[in-house]
């Protein structure tokens, strides 16, 4: 009996020590931190339209803008935190009218930029992520002076600077994953917060537009190379609005910013490195 009790005691103590060591290792283990850096040239189709209070067309601007973006993200277990920067610029076509209602066409020198903060939470199934974030967005709209035969002279230009916050939240779904190929779609609700516009030519007159919602849809394909690199492509479509501003005094009298609608789309070419 003493021999049996001794063996039982030894087995019991070994079992306790094994679980104690495992518990200590689990408490002291450092969570795995992963990171990735992404760079992407892109083409952005700019489509902006203003309407009067009756819903009639006032003016619109359309055209392709080349751009470049960078993003960095760190992932800790199910949580991911990232930062982004994008810049696009070029010339778009302006089709509208003068302040006296005469049809007018010209070009607009356009600069778009954004700084973004992103957060994503991966659900246990690992095929879905809850995503959210906030972007600070700037748009410099330099409407160029141009000769108009209907007025027999040059119609002056106008420089307007728009600034706003874009809040976004949604879901990212992995639709396809096989070998090194994957495809996903992201659906986001947008909210345009604190939009304001400064008319530089009119004594830096400031106008505050109405806050409005919108949405964005993004489709993505990625190929993951074995050397910690990925390449792919994204296509996106987004729609949102600025609400009509109140009239404010300017050097030429009361002015306001009409209600507008924006429908942007584009394509990004992605190069990504994982760390």
N, C-alpha and C positions, 0 to 999 in steps of 0.2 A: 504493500500500500504506500509506504513512504516513497518508493521509486515512482509509482504512478502519480502521486501528488507532486513530486518534484518535476516530472516531465510536464504535467499540466501547468505548473507555475511558470516554467520556462516558456512554453508556448504562449501563455497569456501575456507575459511581459514583452515578448517579441511582437505580439499583435498590437499591444498598446504603443510600443515605441515606433512601430511602422506608421501607425495613424498619426502619432505626434509629429513625426518628421514630415509627413505629407501635409499636415495642417500648417506647420511652420513654413514650408516651402510655398504653399498657396497664399499665406499672409504676406510673405516677403517678396513674392514674384512681382516684377515690374510689368505693367500692361504694355503691350506692343504698340508703339507709335509709328504710324506710316505717314508719308507725305508725298505730294506730287506737285509738279510745276507744269503749267500748260501755257503754250504760246499759240496764237492763232491769227493769221490774216483773215479778213472777211470782206464780203461785199454786202452793203446795206442799202436796200431800196427805200428811199425816203418818200413818203406820201402824206401830205398835210393839207387840210382843207378848212377854210373858215366860212361860217354861215351867219346871216343876219338873224334878227329876232323872229322873222317869219320862216326861217329854215331855207332861205334862198342862198345860192352860191355867191360868195364874195370874191374869194381868191383861193388859189391852190398852188402847191409846189411839189414837184415830183422829180426824181432822178436817182441814179446810182451813186453811192459814196463808198470809196475804198476805206478800209480801216484796219487797225491792229489792236489785239488785246492780249493780256497776260492774266493768269490766275494762279494762286498758290493756296493749297489746302493741306491741313493736317488732320489725321483721323486717329482717334483713340477709342478702341472698341466700337461701339455703335454710333459714336458722335463724330461729326466732321465740322471743322471751322475753316472758313476760307476768306480770301480777299481777292478783288478783281479790279482791273483797270482797262477801259476801252477808249479808243480815240478814232474818230472817223471824220473825214472832211472832203470838200470838193464843191462843185457847182451844180445846182439844180435849176430846173426851169420854173419861172414864175408866170402864172396866168391869172390876171385879175382885172382891177380897174383902179382909176385914180380916185381921189377923195371927192371929185365932182361926178363920179359915175361913168367916166369914159373908159372903154376897154383898153387894157395896157398889158404888154408882155415885156419881160426882161429876164435877167438871171439873178440868182441869189447865191452869194458865197456862204457856205454852210460849214460850221464846225460843231460836232457832237462829241461829248465825252461823259464818262461816268466812273465813279468810284463805288465799289460795292463790298458789302459784308454779307457772307452767306453762312447758313447753318443747315446741317442735314442730320436726320436721325434714321438709322437703318432698322427697319422692323425685323422681328425674329426670323421671318421667312427669307430674309436677305434678298428678296426680289423687289422690294418696295422701300422707298425712302420718303420721309416727310421732310419737305424743304421749306425754308423761309429766309428772308433777308431784307436788306434796305440798301438802296442805291441813291447817291447824290448825283443828279444829272444836270448837265449844262448844254445849252444850245445857243450858239451865236448866229444870228440871222441878219446878214448884211445884204439887203435888197439893193441892187446896183442901179445907178441912174442910167436912163436909156432914152433915145430919141423916139418920140411918138408922133407920127404924121397927123393924127387926129387932133392934136393940140398944137401942131406946128412948132414943136420945140422939144427940149429935153425934160423929161419928168425926173425929178430929184429922187435920190435914194433914201434909204432908211436903215439904221442899224438898231436892232433889237436884241437884247440879251435875256434869255429865259433860264430860270433856275427852279428846280423842284426836287422833292424826294419821291422815289418810287418804292413803295412797300409791296412785297410779294410773298405769297405762300402757296404751297400746292403739294403735289406728289410726283415722284419719279418712279416709273415702273420699268423693270427689266423684262422685255418681251422675248428676247432670244439670246441664248448663250450656248455656243458650241465650239469646242476646240479653243481657238484664240479669237473668235469672232463674237461680237455682242451687238445687240440693237435695243434701244430703249426710247421711251417717250416721256416728256415732262409736261404736266399741265399746271399752270399757275394763275391764280387770281392776282390782279394788280390793283393798287390804290395810289392815285396821284395826289400827294399831300403837299400843301403849302406852295403851290405854283405861283411864281411871280415873274413879271417881265419889266425890264428897264428900257425905255426908249432913249438911247444915248443922244441922238440928234436933237431931242427936245428937252434939253436941260436935265438929262437923266431922270425923266419922269417915270415913276414906279406905278405899276398896275398889278393888282392881285386877282388872279383868276379863281374860279370855283374848283373845288376838289371833286374828282370823278373816278369811278372804277374802270377796270379794263381786264384784259386777259392775255396770256401768252401760251403758245404751243410750240414745243421744241422736239424734233426727232433727231436721234444720234446713232451713228454707227462707229464702232471702235475695233481696231485690230491690235491685240496686245502682242508685241514682239517679245522674244525670250530674254532680251538684254535690258529689261526694265524700261522699255520704250513702248509707247502706243501712238498710233496714227489713226485719224478718222475724219469724219465730216458731220456737221450739224446743219440743219435747216430749221428756221424759226418763222413764226408769224405772230404779230402782236397788234392789238387794237386798244386805244384808250382816248380820252378826251380832256380838254381844258374847258371849264365852265366860263361863261361870260363874266367879265369884270364889271365893277361899277365905274361910272364915269369919274374922271379926275381932271383937275385943271392942269394945263400945260402952257408953254409960251405961245401956242397958237389957239388956245381955248380948250374947252372940255374934250377929252378923248376917252375911248374905251377899247378894250380888247374883246372881240366877238367870240362866241362859242366856236370851238374847233374840234375836228376829229382827226385822228392819226391812225394810219394803217401801215405799219412797217413790216418788212420781211427781209430775209437775207440768208446767207450761207457762210459757214465758218469752216476752215481747214485746220484741223487740230494736230498738234505735235505735243506729246506729253511724256515727261520723264517721272518715274516712280523712284522713291528713295526708301 
